[in-house]
Amino acid sequence: MRANVETPFRDVFDKERLPPALEEFLRSTNPWWEGKPGPLMPPYHRWVFHTTLRRLHSSLAPVTVLRGPRQVGKTTLQQQVIAHLIRDKGVHPNRILQVQFDEIESLSGLIDPILAIGRWFENRILGRTFNEAAHAGEPAYLFFDEVQNLSDWAPQLKALVDHHTAKVLVTGSSALRIEAGRDSLAGRITQVELGTLLLREIAGLREGVTLQPALPENGLEPLLDPDFWRGGAADGLANRSIRDRCFSSFSERGGYPMSQGQTDVPWAEVAGHLSETVIKRAIQHDLRIGSRGAKRDTLLLEEVFRLACRYAGQAPGQAVFVQEIKQALHSNIGWNRILSYLRFLDGALLVRLVEPLEVRLKRKKGNRKVCLCDHGLRAAWLQEKIPLDQATLEASPHLHDLAGHIAESVVGYFLSGIPHLDLAWFPERGAEPEVDYILTIGEKRIPLEIKYRRRIDPHRDTLGLRAFLEKTVYNAPFGILVTLTDDVVIPDPRIVPISLPSLLLLR
């Protein structure tokens, strides 16, 4: 039954008013209140769609937080969830509120905007309090997009869910600001992370093919079984045709939905769009203001990101960053400031900084390894495309070494997206060779090495893995060798080879 917005309310509701411009904005961005359709949405649902629905209806926590870089589909997901609730679940449109907190000028001067908008929504749209609706079995759904743009969003959200029953979904593209609110919201949030497209999502988006992931959404135990990795290699071969087509597309255009969903648009246009809407937007908007309102140096942020792109998949030391930034900006900028800007980029979810392995509370001496959220951003920012698929790479043999670094970046970002997985890398130390990544699960560690070349030497190219496996202190039952091709055979039964395309199908 449609709520009667003329129903009289208590004085606290009658006094609730919003600026006319903000009220008009809310009504225009929630067209379902007037029986009008929302924006036209792509029909393809990313993997997180069903996860988000399940978390939204779970009693585990009142707030679901979805975080990820800009332009990976968080706002689209909200719209798809809203359409699903109205169309497929019969939720009355007046029970759904969506607010986009991305530079809404009419919010300025509004005290406690989340709470104020919530009270306005109860009064003007829902027609009853949140608690009355929940007791009637018709709870309200509140969708807050880019909520971290509010300086005090977490205390407001805490006050809302502590005293009112509603289902809340929050999205954000700044891990730093989202993490800053976790203390206030301890025990009240469940978090989901959305990155760029998985390889199986490219298969679904590009070819309408559904490939089931080998790794379950929750639980890391399969990663401790070498047969799981062998099965992943076998599954990749079984789906070789579709896998290789999708990997070739991933190699060419990266994993952003805009890149894969609009393949008729030339890469130059896509690259320009990525630079403007992802990189510059994050640098000039999300990261422009530091603590206590101090403005950050945009030129320095851009230069640090350029170096992160240049050294993707590597662990350049502070001397590299300091010297190159000195040459580029003609300024003496200290390492601590550069490192803080790297961490800002990590907080904007544009890069992942993988730390050296820590054993028995002793961290290995080494630098942080830089992994980009998508190699398409590198191609766009540096205007330099490096192929990853075998056919294209064989036509450009001079790019093999650089492709190996990009592959290492891709693997690092892919593994870091596995929930609750502890990921590090092992720097060379004395007689112990470097190992690209170490997966720590409980008390066990799985070393993983990337050798991205056509010919693999079973002895020389597994030296790092074997040295790590033979040290009992590391408690490593087996190792993984990630390769360019599927035909690699390693005689050591402790080492499981798997090609990069097959690895990317595991999730």
C-alpha positions, 0 to 999 in steps of 0.5 A: 500500500502506498504510504500517505505522505500527508499523515500527521507526525510528531513535532520533531518530524514537522520541523525537519526541512531540507534546502529546496535544491537538495530536496529537488536533487533527492527527488530527481535521483530517486525517480521510483518515488513517483513511479518513474524508472531509474537510469538505464543499467547494463544487464550484466551483474558483476559477481558482487551483486548476489554477495551484496544482496545476501549481506544486505539481508543478513542480520550479521551487521546493519551496514554493508560497505562496498569499496573499490576504485572509481569506475569499477561499477559501485554506483551501477551495482546500487542501481541494479540492486534497487531495480531488483528490489522493486521489480523482483522482490516487490519492495515498495519504491517509497522504502528505498532512498539513494543519496550520492554524496559526491560533491553535492553543493546543497549539502554545505551548511547542513548539520549532520546530513545523513541524519537530516536526510534520514529524518526528511525521508521518514517524514516526506517519503516513507510515511513512518519512522524506520523502526515502525516500518521494520516492525511492520516487516517492511524495512527501509533500504538506504543507499549512500554512495561515496559517503566518505566525502562527508567528514563525519560520516561514520559517527552519523551512520553509527547514530542512525543504525544504533537507534533505527532499524534499516538496511544500509549499503554504503559505497566508497572509493577511498580506503583511507576514509572508509578505514577511518570510520571503522572504529566508530562502526566496529561491529556494525559493518560488513565489508565487500571489496570490488576491483576491476573485472575478473577474467570470468566476468569478461567472459560473461560480459563479452560472450555471455558465458558463465564460468564458475569460480574454483575458489569459494567466496569465503574460505582459504583452505582450498589454497592449501591443497596442491590439487586445487591448483592442479585442478585450476590448471586443468580447468583452464585448459578445458576452457581454453578457447573462451579463456584465451579470447578473454585473456587476449581482450584483458591483455589489450584493454585491461579490466575496467568495465568501460573498457570491456563493455564498449569494445567498439570505442577506440582505445585512445578514447577509452584511455583518455576517459580512464585518465580523466575519470579514474586517475585525475579524479582520484588525484584531484578530488579524492586525494586533494585534501589531507589532514586538517584541511591541508592541500596535497601537491597534485603534481607530486601525486601525479608524478608518484603515480607515474612512477608506480606505473613505470615500476609496476610489479617491482619494488623500487627503493627510495633512491629510485623515487627520490632521484626520479622525482627530483629530475621530473619536478626539479625539487628536493622532496624527501622519501617520507613525503613520497612514501606517504603519497604512495600510501595515499594512492594505495588508499585510493585503491589505485595501487596495492603496496605489498610488504616484505614477508614478516616471520616471527614478528621480524620483517624482511628488509626490503621495499614495498612491491607496487601492484596496479589495480589495472594495467589498463591505467598504466597503458592510459597514463604512460601511453604505452601498451604492453601485451600479456597474451602469448600471440601478441607478445611473441610478435614483440619479443623485446617486450618480454621482460616488461611484460613479466613485470606487468604480469607480476603486478596483475598477479599481486593485485589479483591475489590481494583481492582474495578476502582475508589472504595475507600476501607478502613478498620475499626479498633476496637475502644472502643465499636466499633468492627472492620469491615474488609472493608468499601466501600465508594461510594460518601457520603455512606459507605458499611461495609463488613465483612468476616466470613469464617467458616462452621457455622455462628451465625447470631447474634455474627458474624454480631456484627461489621456490625450492630454496624457500620450500627447503627451509623448514622454518617457513612451513611451506608444503608446496610452491606455485609457478605462474607461467606464460604457457600451459605446457610447462612441466616441472619434475619436482612434485612440490611445484605446481605450474599454472599459466597466468590465464588459468590462474585468473580463472580461479576466482 
